[in-house]
Amino acid sequence: MKITLLFLLTTFSLSIGASELTDEYLLLELSMGRHDPGHVDAYFGPERYQQLAESAKLSIEEISARADELAETLASQSSGTYDPTEQQRIRSLALRITALQTRIALNQGQKLPFDEESALLFDATAPVYDAAHFESILKQIDQLLPGNEPLPVRVSAFREKFIIPPDRLAAVFEAALEECRRRTLQHIDLPAGEGFTVEYVVDKPWSAYNWYQGNAQSLIQVNTEFPKYIDQAVDLGCHEGYPGHHTYNALLEAQLVKEKGWQEMSLYPLFSPQSLIAEGSGNYGIKMVFPGNERIEYEREHLFPLAGLNADDAGLYYQLVELRGQLAFAGNEAARNYLNGKFDAQQAQDWLINYTLATPERAKQSIRFFDTYRSYVINYNYGQKLVADWVEAGDADAKTRWARYIHLLSSLMLPSDLVQADTAGLPHAFEAGWQGQKTCEVLFEDATSRVGRCIFQPGIGHEKHYHNPHFGYVLEGSEMRILDDTGERKVTTRAGGTWSTDAVTIHEVVNIGATTTSYLIVEPKQDH
């Protein structure tokens, strides 16, 4: 059955595949890159689009007007399709265009509240935490490192013992990167010949950066302007390389651009929902390849000696690392208040020193990051939380977590897809009916999957219900009205049509056509 399903899932075409849509999209993003040098994070598509952008020389106003037109075109396409894969592709592109329009507005001087900006750019709004939330964590750190000096001073002094000597940084970082790669390849098949180069730079607003080059190649830059601590070697190696950014980009290129021909995915706009998935999966990926205490054991056994560091206080150090990790959202509050005008730069720096325990130098660098990347900061911590909650949902075992994580890295999943659908009180599709009338029946079920058939005569519908991830096949077509959280739309289904979805979905449907419609639904069971 699995082989048959995979064949079916790759045979239907998408209406969005019309080249004029992706041509226009790529032209607009690359044109925006001419006005905003940080806008395009990576582009590895045909050179003709770059040449077209250079020759067109579109103004920001022209980009904005054409983006509005493209958004309207996509909206009209979305209302005419039932296939969830096609819907997701259109939705993904529509959110990219929303992000583009938002960046245009910001470049033109428009001010947006922090949360509104992050929702428009990254399809997510991070939770708000007050000082009391962080003070309870700071109290634990105070007990861990008692003393008379201010807590940030004590923490900074203790951490200095774990700074990697500059002359050993390259050896330590590259050893960690290779270990991250070795562990990743035990679970993920990457394209043949994939690889990376490493450069060490200064005067940047970030700690490290992956510049994806295409053809499964990356340039990883490490900022040596500030000290690097022993735990950062694995952090940055996994996040920037394996199973983080390099892995994510290589899988998207292989499976969406080269295999499916979705050229819009050959461009990565930095300020877009893709960045929350990238940063969140990059941070969470550390835990995937170093589960439990494996990371601490690896670092003590291999990286401490390589760095020439004494591991006597390593146990205490990793307790501190764990507690400081719980302060991550304090950075969001500094950025939110700073960008909303409630903090000036000095107040934001003081907050970062007191509530994230950053050194004054790092706090100042963070303000530079806020000035450059604005609400992007939520992608690291809130992105990690969303990815963790989705991957681990239902107390998933290691096999299931890896399957979900790999799917996330190689699909069009969006941040809002990571928020678990609330199915409480709703019937499953096979149990749902219409005004007391049963509409679906289970035809087959075993340990790996179950197959249902649903039949709707004219005027008959399917009350609000949920579906688990599934594949569908239309036996008889008609015209359907679908109501879900995106609104109401009418679609025409035809015999032989197919669709699939990898997420839990909730909707209500009614047959508004003149003929009976029926279809099969194949639902794999979670652990298979």
Secondary structure, 3 states (H helix, E strand, C coil): CHHHHHHHHCCCCCHHHCHHHHHHHHHHHHHHHHHCCCCEEEECCCHHHHHHHHHHCCCHHHHHHHHHHHHHHHHHHHCCCCCHHHHHHHHHHHHHHHHHHHHHHHHCCCCCCHHHHHHHHHCCCCCCCCHHHHHHHHHHHHHHCCCCCCHHHHHHHHHHHHECCHHHHHHHHHHHHHHHHHHHHCCCCCCCCCEEEEEEECCCCCCEEEEEEECCEEEEEEECCCCCEHHHHHHHHHHHCCCCHHHHHHHHHHHHHHCCCCHHHHEEECCCHHHHHHHHHHHHHHHHHCCCCHHHHHHHHHHHHHHCCCCCCHHHHHHHHHHHHCCCHHHHHHHHHHHCCCCCHHHHHHHHHHHCCCCHHHHHHHHHHHHHHHHHHHHHHHHHHHHHHHHHCCCCCHHHHHHHHHHHHCCCCCHHHHCCCCCCCCCECCCCEECCEECEEEEEECCCEEEEEEEECCCCEEEEEEECCEEEEEEECCEEEEEECCEEEEEECCCCCEEEECCCEEEEEEECCCCCEEEEEEEECCCC
